Amino acid sequence: MSENDKRRVLIVDDDESQRSAMTQLLSGWGYEALAACDGRDALEKLGSFDADTVITDLNMPNLDGAGLLTELRKSPSSPPAIVLTAFGSVERAVEIVRELGAFWYLEKPAQPRVLRTILERAVAQSQLARHSQRLERQLSTRGELGGLVAQSAAMRRVFALLEQAAPTKATILIGGETGTGKEIASRAIHDLSPRRGGPFLAMNCGALPDTLIESELFGHEKGAFTGAAERRAGYFELANGGTLLLDEIGEMPIATQSKLLRVLEERKIRRLGGAREIDVDVRIVAASNRDLREGISKGTFREDLYFRLNVFEITLPPLRERPEDILPIARVLLNTLNKRHECRVTELAPDVETLFFEYPWAGNVRELRNVLERAVILAGEGAIRREHLPPGFAGLPNRLVETTAGEVTLRPGVTVEEAERQLILMTLKHTEGNRARAAELLGLSVKTLFNKLKQYNEPDQ
């Protein structure tokens, strides 16, 4: 368990034997436990001990449990508190829970099984709140949420909707053009929700043939159909306790839509070929680059399913409508691509920044990423310049231009074989003889590159 994953509990009790016994019990459950003798001691220790929850006695000298909770309530980031009370003080404990916001109360002596259950819930709530606070700080300081970037007012409105919807149980429908980041937004919803400790799965409904989509969603029993050699769990079972993204939901066959609607209403599935119903607890996020209302009018999408999915709708704006986000997104992508390809590209040249800002980006963030990935590989380090961009991008020449640096000119009449030979040799020179990297840039296998060099009678690089 990493340092950040440790579960920390502060025990507050004026009875030394009670503190010691509780510390030993919690340590045996895997918690890092620290003890304090009264409320004032607890407040002092919380300054250096980042507790996930506090277990406090009610009656103590100096500062009692009620006084401690009063002080904790002054800070929105304070850990939840579990109050322990002696017989006869239950009414006072209930009052503290209601008025001072304690998480729960337990009567002494606390039953270990009950205490453990309440403690796990309190710690889970605390850790979720801290995770959400970190994401909110990330949003406010850097304009980022998950993998999304927002400098524009349009995307900040999207962020606000994501933060509002995520903690709820509502089904969410995300719209937007291809490449706008619908899956990233879905992951952000999962990460901001109480389900973040569970699985996140994404299924592309448009990438599967009609004959397989039900099996992928609901699973199948052995022998359910030709080729079903063994029992297999579907996406709903695998995502149990977490979030399932149904991407391109508009491509789902109409027959499967009716079965999906039943699952959403009853929270039960039945594997293909199976007789037993299985309870599932899955939060659904659906996404589509099409207007589902148009599908309803054409009879390709069920109206009742649309209203069942569209409890909370979020639409991601295309990149061309938020140009102020282009360069911040590019900088975030550069960091990611540098790590992936072990490059050291630091910036975009000023004229490239201008091209990026003015380009319409029909493919949205996905197109931006693809252009940058190619450019990062070509540049290797330093700045991305115009020559690193794809031929034809933003009106750039769609052919190689001869320069004193030795680039190739495609003159009328040159053979395809000679053009290919010059391009391969130029790329090898750029990669300083690294055939694996040259092959990647050229879209060839290393074996194919080797055979072509042999064909050209070029020495082994």
VEXTIFI-713827 format. One record per residue (C-alpha): z, y, x. Coordinates in steps of 0.2 Angstrom, whole numbers, plus 5000, padded with zeros to 4 digits. Layout:
<rs>
r zz: Z, yy: Y, xx: X;
...
</rs>
This chain:
<rs>
r zz: 5000, yy: 5000, xx: 5000;
r zz: 4995, yy: 5017, xx: 5007;
r zz: 5007, yy: 5032, xx: 5009;
r zz: 4999, yy: 5040, xx: 4994;
r zz: 5001, yy: 5024, xx: 4983;
r zz: 5019, yy: 5022, xx: 4986;
r zz: 5030, yy: 5024, xx: 4970;
r zz: 5045, yy: 5035, xx: 4973;
r zz: 5061, yy: 5036, xx: 4962;
r zz: 5076, yy: 5048, xx: 4964;
r zz: 5092, yy: 5040, xx: 4958;
r zz: 5105, yy: 5053, xx: 4953;
r zz: 5123, yy: 5047, xx: 4949;
r zz: 5140, yy: 5052, xx: 4955;
r zz: 5146, yy: 5034, xx: 4955;
r zz: 5142, yy: 5027, xx: 4973;
r zz: 5143, yy: 5009, xx: 4967;
r zz: 5130, yy: 5013, xx: 4953;
r zz: 5119, yy: 5022, xx: 4965;
r zz: 5119, yy: 5008, xx: 4977;
r zz: 5116, yy: 4995, xx: 4964;
r zz: 5101, yy: 5004, xx: 4957;
r zz: 5094, yy: 5008, xx: 4974;
r zz: 5094, yy: 4990, xx: 4978;
r zz: 5087, yy: 4984, xx: 4961;
r zz: 5072, yy: 4997, xx: 4963;
r zz: 5069, yy: 4993, xx: 4981;
r zz: 5067, yy: 4974, xx: 4976;
r zz: 5054, yy: 4980, xx: 4963;
r zz: 5043, yy: 4988, xx: 4976;
r zz: 5049, yy: 5006, xx: 4974;
r zz: 5054, yy: 5019, xx: 4987;
r zz: 5071, yy: 5024, xx: 4981;
r zz: 5082, yy: 5038, xx: 4986;
r zz: 5099, yy: 5042, xx: 4979;
r zz: 5108, yy: 5059, xx: 4975;
r zz: 5126, yy: 5061, xx: 4970;
r zz: 5124, yy: 5075, xx: 4957;
r zz: 5111, yy: 5087, xx: 4950;
r zz: 5112, yy: 5100, xx: 4964;
r zz: 5110, yy: 5086, xx: 4977;
r zz: 5095, yy: 5080, xx: 4968;
r zz: 5087, yy: 5097, xx: 4967;
r zz: 5089, yy: 5099, xx: 4986;
r zz: 5082, yy: 5082, xx: 4990;
r zz: 5067, yy: 5084, xx: 4978;
r zz: 5062, yy: 5098, xx: 4990;
r zz: 5057, yy: 5085, xx: 5003;
r zz: 5056, yy: 5069, xx: 4993;
r zz: 5040, yy: 5069, xx: 4982;
r zz: 5047, yy: 5058, xx: 4968;
r zz: 5036, yy: 5051, xx: 4954;
r zz: 5051, yy: 5050, xx: 4942;
r zz: 5070, yy: 5054, xx: 4942;
r zz: 5083, yy: 5042, xx: 4935;
r zz: 5099, yy: 5052, xx: 4931;
r zz: 5116, yy: 5050, xx: 4924;
r zz: 5121, yy: 5062, xx: 4910;
r zz: 5139, yy: 5066, xx: 4915;
r zz: 5141, yy: 5072, xx: 4933;
r zz: 5151, yy: 5086, xx: 4942;
r zz: 5143, yy: 5102, xx: 4949;
r zz: 5127, yy: 5100, xx: 4939;
r zz: 5126, yy: 5087, xx: 4926;
r zz: 5110, yy: 5078, xx: 4919;
r zz: 5107, yy: 5091, xx: 4906;
r zz: 5108, yy: 5105, xx: 4919;
r zz: 5096, yy: 5095, xx: 4931;
r zz: 5083, yy: 5093, xx: 4917;
r zz: 5084, yy: 5112, xx: 4913;
r zz: 5080, yy: 5116, xx: 4931;
r zz: 5066, yy: 5103, xx: 4932;
r zz: 5058, yy: 5110, xx: 4916;
r zz: 5055, yy: 5126, xx: 4925;
r zz: 5042, yy: 5118, xx: 4936;
r zz: 5026, yy: 5111, xx: 4927;
r zz: 5024, yy: 5099, xx: 4941;
r zz: 5042, yy: 5091, xx: 4940;
r zz: 5043, yy: 5072, xx: 4939;
r zz: 5047, yy: 5064, xx: 4922;
r zz: 5066, yy: 5060, xx: 4920;
r zz: 5074, yy: 5045, xx: 4913;
r zz: 5092, yy: 5048, xx: 4907;
r zz: 5106, yy: 5035, xx: 4908;
r zz: 5120, yy: 5038, xx: 4896;
r zz: 5137, yy: 5029, xx: 4893;
r zz: 5142, yy: 5022, xx: 4877;
r zz: 5147, yy: 5036, xx: 4864;
r zz: 5134, yy: 5049, xx: 4872;
r zz: 5118, yy: 5042, xx: 4864;
r zz: 5117, yy: 5057, xx: 4852;
r zz: 5118, yy: 5069, xx: 4866;
r zz: 5105, yy: 5059, xx: 4876;
r zz: 5093, yy: 5059, xx: 4861;
r zz: 5096, yy: 5078, xx: 4860;
r zz: 5091, yy: 5080, xx: 4879;
r zz: 5076, yy: 5070, xx: 4876;
r zz: 5070, yy: 5081, xx: 4862;
r zz: 5075, yy: 5098, xx: 4869;
r zz: 5074, yy: 5096, xx: 4887;
r zz: 5059, yy: 5085, xx: 4888;
r zz: 5066, yy: 5069, xx: 4896;
r zz: 5054, yy: 5055, xx: 4897;
r zz: 5067, yy: 5042, xx: 4889;
r zz: 5085, yy: 5038, xx: 4888;
r zz: 5094, yy: 5021, xx: 4891;
r zz: 5112, yy: 5016, xx: 4887;
r zz: 5122, yy: 5010, xx: 4901;
r zz: 5122, yy: 4996, xx: 4908;
r zz: 5103, yy: 4997, xx: 4907;
r zz: 5094, yy: 4980, xx: 4904;
r zz: 5083, yy: 4977, xx: 4920;
r zz: 5068, yy: 4971, xx: 4910;
r zz: 5069, yy: 4987, xx: 4898;
r zz: 5072, yy: 4998, xx: 4913;
r zz: 5057, yy: 4991, xx: 4923;
r zz: 5045, yy: 4994, xx: 4908;
r zz: 5051, yy: 5012, xx: 4905;
r zz: 5050, yy: 5016, xx: 4924;
r zz: 5033, yy: 5009, xx: 4926;
r zz: 5027, yy: 5020, xx: 4911;
r zz: 5035, yy: 5035, xx: 4918;
r zz: 5028, yy: 5033, xx: 4935;
r zz: 5011, yy: 5030, xx: 4928;
r zz: 5012, yy: 5046, xx: 4918;
r zz: 5018, yy: 5055, xx: 4933;
r zz: 5004, yy: 5049, xx: 4944;
r zz: 4990, yy: 5053, xx: 4931;
r zz: 4997, yy: 5070, xx: 4929;
r zz: 4996, yy: 5073, xx: 4948;
r zz: 4979, yy: 5066, xx: 4949;
r zz: 4973, yy: 5078, xx: 4935;
r zz: 4981, yy: 5092, xx: 4944;
r zz: 4972, yy: 5088, xx: 4960;
r zz: 4955, yy: 5088, xx: 4951;
r zz: 4959, yy: 5104, xx: 4943;
r zz: 4964, yy: 5112, xx: 4959;
r zz: 4947, yy: 5105, xx: 4966;
r zz: 4938, yy: 5113, xx: 4952;
r zz: 4947, yy: 5130, xx: 4954;
r zz: 4945, yy: 5132, xx: 4972;
r zz: 4928, yy: 5123, xx: 4976;
r zz: 4919, yy: 5123, xx: 4960;
r zz: 4918, yy: 5104, xx: 4961;
r zz: 4924, yy: 5090, xx: 4949;
r zz: 4921, yy: 5072, xx: 4954;
r zz: 4903, yy: 5073, xx: 4961;
r zz: 4898, yy: 5088, xx: 4950;
r zz: 4897, yy: 5106, xx: 4957;
r zz: 4898, yy: 5121, xx: 4946;
r zz: 4896, yy: 5139, xx: 4951;
r zz: 4886, yy: 5144, xx: 4935;
r zz: 4894, yy: 5148, xx: 4919;
r zz: 4885, yy: 5134, xx: 4910;
r zz: 4892, yy: 5121, xx: 4921;
r zz: 4909, yy: 5128, xx: 4921;
r zz: 4908, yy: 5126, xx: 4902;
r zz: 4904, yy: 5108, xx: 4904;
r zz: 4919, yy: 5106, xx: 4916;
r zz: 4930, yy: 5113, xx: 4903;
r zz: 4923, yy: 5101, xx: 4890;
r zz: 4925, yy: 5086, xx: 4902;
r zz: 4943, yy: 5091, xx: 4905;
r zz: 4947, yy: 5093, xx: 4886;
r zz: 4939, yy: 5076, xx: 4881;
r zz: 4944, yy: 5065, xx: 4896;
r zz: 4963, yy: 5062, xx: 4891;
r zz: 4959, yy: 5058, xx: 4873;
r zz: 4953, yy: 5041, xx: 4866;
r zz: 4937, yy: 5049, xx: 4859;
r zz: 4920, yy: 5041, xx: 4862;
r zz: 4909, yy: 5053, xx: 4871;
r zz: 4890, yy: 5056, xx: 4870;
r zz: 4882, yy: 5064, xx: 4885;
r zz: 4865, yy: 5072, xx: 4884;
r zz: 4854, yy: 5080, xx: 4897;
r zz: 4837, yy: 5077, xx: 4906;
r zz: 4835, yy: 5063, xx: 4919;
r zz: 4844, yy: 5067, xx: 4935;
r zz: 4856, yy: 5080, xx: 4928;
r zz: 4871, yy: 5069, xx: 4933;
r zz: 4876, yy: 5060, xx: 4917;
r zz: 4884, yy: 5045, xx: 4926;
r zz: 4893, yy: 5056, xx: 4938;
r zz: 4900, yy: 5066, xx: 4923;
r zz: 4905, yy: 5049, xx: 4915;
r zz: 4915, yy: 5044, xx: 4931;
r zz: 4924, yy: 5061, xx: 4930;
r zz: 4929, yy: 5058, xx: 4912;
r zz: 4936, yy: 5041, xx: 4918;
r zz: 4945, yy: 5048, xx: 4933;
r zz: 4953, yy: 5061, xx: 4922;
r zz: 4959, yy: 5049, xx: 4909;
r zz: 4974, yy: 5038, xx: 4907;
r zz: 4962, yy: 5023, xx: 4910;
r zz: 4958, yy: 5029, xx: 4928;
r zz: 4967, yy: 5014, xx: 4935;
r zz: 4956, yy: 5002, xx: 4925;
r zz: 4937, yy: 4997, xx: 4929;
r zz: 4923, yy: 5009, xx: 4927;
r zz: 4906, yy: 5000, xx: 4923;
r zz: 4889, yy: 5007, xx: 4919;
r zz: 4875, yy: 4998, xx: 4910;
r zz: 4857, yy: 5005, xx: 4909;
r zz: 4851, yy: 4999, xx: 4892;
r zz: 4833, yy: 5004, xx: 4896;
r zz: 4833, yy: 4993, xx: 4912;
r zz: 4835, yy: 4976, xx: 4903;
r zz: 4823, yy: 4966, xx: 4892;
r zz: 4828, yy: 4964, xx: 4874;
r zz: 4831, yy: 4946, xx: 4876;
r zz: 4845, yy: 4949, xx: 4889;
r zz: 4854, yy: 4965, xx: 4883;
r zz: 4866, yy: 4956, xx: 4871;
r zz: 4871, yy: 4943, xx: 4884;
r zz: 4874, yy: 4957, xx: 4896;
r zz: 4885, yy: 4967, xx: 4883;
r zz: 4895, yy: 4953, xx: 4875;
r zz: 4893, yy: 4938, xx: 4887;
r zz: 4888, yy: 4921, xx: 4883;
r zz: 4894, yy: 4903, xx: 4883;
r zz: 4887, yy: 4889, xx: 4893;
r zz: 4871, yy: 4882, xx: 4884;
r zz: 4870, yy: 4897, xx: 4872;
r zz: 4851, yy: 4899, xx: 4877;
r zz: 4839, yy: 4892, xx: 4890;
r zz: 4845, yy: 4896, xx: 4907;
r zz: 4863, yy: 4899, xx: 4902;
r zz: 4870, yy: 4886, xx: 4914;
r zz: 4888, yy: 4893, xx: 4914;
r zz: 4900, yy: 4904, xx: 4904;
r zz: 4898, yy: 4922, xx: 4908;
r zz: 4908, yy: 4938, xx: 4903;
r zz: 4899, yy: 4953, xx: 4897;
r zz: 4901, yy: 4971, xx: 4901;
r zz: 4914, yy: 4974, xx: 4887;
r zz: 4925, yy: 4960, xx: 4894;
r zz: 4923, yy: 4966, xx: 4912;
r zz: 4927, yy: 4984, xx: 4907;
r zz: 4943, yy: 4979, xx: 4897;
r zz: 4956, yy: 4992, xx: 4900;
r zz: 4944, yy: 5004, xx: 4907;
r zz: 4928, yy: 5014, xx: 4903;
r zz: 4910, yy: 5008, xx: 4899;
r zz: 4895, yy: 5019, xx: 4901;
r zz: 4881, yy: 5014, xx: 4890;
r zz: 4867, yy: 5024, xx: 4899;
r zz: 4850, yy: 5027, xx: 4890;
r zz: 4858, yy: 5021, xx: 4874;
r zz: 4842, yy: 5027, xx: 4865;
r zz: 4833, yy: 5012, xx: 4872;
r zz: 4844, yy: 4999, xx: 4865;
r zz: 4835, yy: 4988, xx: 4852;
r zz: 4839, yy: 4992, xx: 4834;
r zz: 4846, yy: 4974, xx: 4831;
r zz: 4858, yy: 4976, xx: 4846;
r zz: 4864, yy: 4993, xx: 4839;
r zz: 4871, yy: 4985, xx: 4823;
r zz: 4881, yy: 4973, xx: 4833;
r zz: 4887, yy: 4987, xx: 4845;
r zz: 4893, yy: 4997, xx: 4829;
r zz: 4903, yy: 4982, xx: 4823;
r zz: 4911, yy: 4981, xx: 4840;
r zz: 4916, yy: 4999, xx: 4841;
r zz: 4923, yy: 4998, xx: 4824;
r zz: 4933, yy: 4982, xx: 4826;
r zz: 4936, yy: 4982, xx: 4844;
r zz: 4932, yy: 4963, xx: 4845;
r zz: 4917, yy: 4954, xx: 4853;
r zz: 4910, yy: 4937, xx: 4852;
r zz: 4900, yy: 4929, xx: 4866;
r zz: 4883, yy: 4923, xx: 4862;
r zz: 4885, yy: 4905, xx: 4857;
r zz: 4904, yy: 4907, xx: 4855;
r zz: 4915, yy: 4905, xx: 4839;
r zz: 4930, yy: 4914, xx: 4845;
r zz: 4932, yy: 4933, xx: 4844;
r zz: 4939, yy: 4942, xx: 4859;
r zz: 4949, yy: 4958, xx: 4858;
r zz: 4943, yy: 4972, xx: 4869;
r zz: 4951, yy: 4989, xx: 4874;
r zz: 4936, yy: 4999, xx: 4881;
r zz: 4933, yy: 5018, xx: 4881;
r zz: 4914, yy: 5020, xx: 4877;
r zz: 4904, yy: 5034, xx: 4885;
r zz: 4886, yy: 5034, xx: 4879;
r zz: 4872, yy: 5044, xx: 4888;
r zz: 4854, yy: 5048, xx: 4884;
r zz: 4840, yy: 5059, xx: 4890;
r zz: 4832, yy: 5058, xx: 4873;
r zz: 4837, yy: 5067, xx: 4857;
r zz: 4844, yy: 5053, xx: 4847;
r zz: 4842, yy: 5063, xx: 4831;
r zz: 4823, yy: 5061, xx: 4834;
r zz: 4826, yy: 5042, xx: 4836;
r zz: 4835, yy: 5042, xx: 4819;
r zz: 4820, yy: 5051, xx: 4810;
r zz: 4808, yy: 5038, xx: 4818;
r zz: 4819, yy: 5024, xx: 4813;
r zz: 4822, yy: 5018, xx: 4831;
r zz: 4841, yy: 5023, xx: 4831;
r zz: 4854, yy: 5020, xx: 4818;
r zz: 4861, yy: 5035, xx: 4810;
r zz: 4879, yy: 5027, xx: 4808;
r zz: 4879, yy: 5022, xx: 4826;
r zz: 4874, yy: 5040, xx: 4831;
r zz: 4889, yy: 5047, xx: 4822;
r zz: 4901, yy: 5034, xx: 4829;
r zz: 4896, yy: 5038, xx: 4846;
r zz: 4895, yy: 5057, xx: 4844;
r zz: 4913, yy: 5060, xx: 4842;
r zz: 4913, yy: 5072, xx: 4857;
r zz: 4896, yy: 5078, xx: 4863;
r zz: 4893, yy: 5086, xx: 4880;
r zz: 4876, yy: 5091, xx: 4886;
r zz: 4872, yy: 5094, xx: 4905;
r zz: 4860, yy: 5108, xx: 4908;
r zz: 4845, yy: 5106, xx: 4919;
r zz: 4845, yy: 5113, xx: 4936;
r zz: 4832, yy: 5126, xx: 4933;
r zz: 4843, yy: 5134, xx: 4920;
r zz: 4857, yy: 5136, xx: 4933;
r zz: 4849, yy: 5141, xx: 4950;
r zz: 4866, yy: 5147, xx: 4956;
r zz: 4871, yy: 5129, xx: 4958;
r zz: 4857, yy: 5123, xx: 4968;
r zz: 4863, yy: 5129, xx: 4986;
r zz: 4881, yy: 5123, xx: 4983;
r zz: 4875, yy: 5106, xx: 4977;
r zz: 4864, yy: 5105, xx: 4992;
r zz: 4878, yy: 5108, xx: 5004;
r zz: 4889, yy: 5095, xx: 4996;
r zz: 4874, yy: 5083, xx: 4997;
r zz: 4871, yy: 5087, xx: 5015;
r zz: 4889, yy: 5081, xx: 5019;
r zz: 4886, yy: 5065, xx: 5010;
r zz: 4869, yy: 5061, xx: 5018;
r zz: 4875, yy: 5065, xx: 5035;
r zz: 4888, yy: 5052, xx: 5034;
r zz: 4876, yy: 5039, xx: 5026;
r zz: 4863, yy: 5042, xx: 5040;
r zz: 4874, yy: 5047, xx: 5054;
r zz: 4865, yy: 5063, xx: 5056;
r zz: 4872, yy: 5081, xx: 5060;
r zz: 4862, yy: 5092, xx: 5049;
r zz: 4872, yy: 5108, xx: 5047;
r zz: 4862, yy: 5120, xx: 5036;
r zz: 4846, yy: 5125, xx: 5027;
r zz: 4835, yy: 5137, xx: 5036;
r zz: 4834, yy: 5154, xx: 5027;
r zz: 4816, yy: 5151, xx: 5021;
r zz: 4821, yy: 5134, xx: 5015;
r zz: 4835, yy: 5141, xx: 5005;
r zz: 4823, yy: 5153, xx: 4996;
r zz: 4811, yy: 5139, xx: 4992;
r zz: 4825, yy: 5128, xx: 4985;
r zz: 4832, yy: 5143, xx: 4975;
r zz: 4814, yy: 5147, xx: 4967;
r zz: 4808, yy: 5129, xx: 4965;
r zz: 4809, yy: 5122, xx: 4946;
r zz: 4817, yy: 5105, xx: 4951;
r zz: 4809, yy: 5095, xx: 4937;
r zz: 4819, yy: 5080, xx: 4943;
r zz: 4835, yy: 5090, xx: 4943;
r zz: 4849, yy: 5085, xx: 4955;
r zz: 4841, yy: 5068, xx: 4958;
r zz: 4825, yy: 5076, xx: 4965;
r zz: 4836, yy: 5088, xx: 4975;
r zz: 4845, yy: 5073, xx: 4983;
r zz: 4829, yy: 5064, xx: 4987;
r zz: 4821, yy: 5079, xx: 4995;
r zz: 4836, yy: 5082, xx: 5006;
r zz: 4838, yy: 5064, xx: 5011;
r zz: 4821, yy: 5064, xx: 5018;
r zz: 4824, yy: 5080, xx: 5027;
r zz: 4841, yy: 5075, xx: 5034;
r zz: 4833, yy: 5059, xx: 5042;
r zz: 4818, yy: 5070, xx: 5049;
r zz: 4829, yy: 5084, xx: 5055;
r zz: 4843, yy: 5073, xx: 5062;
r zz: 4853, yy: 5088, xx: 5067;
r zz: 4854, yy: 5107, xx: 5066;
r zz: 4845, yy: 5115, xx: 5052;
r zz: 4832, yy: 5109, xx: 5039;
r zz: 4816, yy: 5118, xx: 5041;
r zz: 4800, yy: 5119, xx: 5031;
r zz: 4792, yy: 5105, xx: 5041;
r zz: 4805, yy: 5093, xx: 5036;
r zz: 4801, yy: 5095, xx: 5018;
r zz: 4789, yy: 5083, xx: 5009;
r zz: 4770, yy: 5088, xx: 5010;
r zz: 4765, yy: 5098, xx: 4995;
r zz: 4783, yy: 5103, xx: 4990;
r zz: 4784, yy: 5120, xx: 4983;
r zz: 4766, yy: 5124, xx: 4988;
r zz: 4768, yy: 5118, xx: 5006;
r zz: 4752, yy: 5111, xx: 5014;
r zz: 4748, yy: 5094, xx: 5009;
r zz: 4742, yy: 5088, xx: 5026;
r zz: 4748, yy: 5087, xx: 5044;
r zz: 4745, yy: 5103, xx: 5054;
r zz: 4741, yy: 5103, xx: 5072;
r zz: 4753, yy: 5113, xx: 5083;
r zz: 4757, yy: 5115, xx: 5102;
r zz: 4771, yy: 5103, xx: 5099;
r zz: 4758, yy: 5089, xx: 5096;
r zz: 4758, yy: 5087, xx: 5077;
r zz: 4742, yy: 5078, xx: 5069;
r zz: 4728, yy: 5086, xx: 5060;
r zz: 4719, yy: 5076, xx: 5047;
r zz: 4701, yy: 5082, xx: 5050;
r zz: 4687, yy: 5078, xx: 5038;
r zz: 4679, yy: 5061, xx: 5043;
r zz: 4694, yy: 5054, xx: 5052;
r zz: 4697, yy: 5036, xx: 5048;
r zz: 4712, yy: 5030, xx: 5039;
r zz: 4716, yy: 5018, xx: 5053;
r zz: 4716, yy: 5032, xx: 5066;
r zz: 4726, yy: 5044, xx: 5054;
r zz: 4739, yy: 5030, xx: 5052;
r zz: 4740, yy: 5026, xx: 5071;
r zz: 4743, yy: 5045, xx: 5075;
r zz: 4756, yy: 5046, xx: 5061;
r zz: 4765, yy: 5031, xx: 5068;
r zz: 4765, yy: 5037, xx: 5086;
r zz: 4771, yy: 5054, xx: 5081;
r zz: 4785, yy: 5047, xx: 5071;
r zz: 4790, yy: 5036, xx: 5086;
r zz: 4790, yy: 5051, xx: 5097;
r zz: 4801, yy: 5060, xx: 5085;
r zz: 4814, yy: 5046, xx: 5085;
r zz: 4813, yy: 5044, xx: 5104;
r zz: 4806, yy: 5026, xx: 5102;
r zz: 4819, yy: 5020, xx: 5089;
r zz: 4808, yy: 5008, xx: 5080;
r zz: 4821, yy: 5004, xx: 5066;
r zz: 4822, yy: 5023, xx: 5062;
r zz: 4804, yy: 5026, xx: 5063;
r zz: 4800, yy: 5011, xx: 5051;
r zz: 4813, yy: 5019, xx: 5039;
r zz: 4804, yy: 5036, xx: 5039;
r zz: 4787, yy: 5028, xx: 5037;
r zz: 4792, yy: 5016, xx: 5023;
r zz: 4788, yy: 5001, xx: 5033;
r zz: 4798, yy: 4985, xx: 5039;
r zz: 4802, yy: 4984, xx: 5057;
r zz: 4791, yy: 4968, xx: 5058;
r zz: 4776, yy: 4978, xx: 5051;
r zz: 4778, yy: 4992, xx: 5063;
r zz: 4779, yy: 4980, xx: 5078;
r zz: 4763, yy: 4971, xx: 5072;
r zz: 4754, yy: 4988, xx: 5070;
r zz: 4759, yy: 4994, xx: 5088;
r zz: 4753, yy: 4977, xx: 5094;
r zz: 4736, yy: 4980, xx: 5085;
r zz: 4735, yy: 4997, xx: 5093;
r zz: 4738, yy: 4989, xx: 5110;
r zz: 4753, yy: 5001, xx: 5113;
r zz: 4766, yy: 4996, xx: 5125;
r zz: 4783, yy: 4990, xx: 5118;
r zz: 4793, yy: 5005, xx: 5114;
</rs>
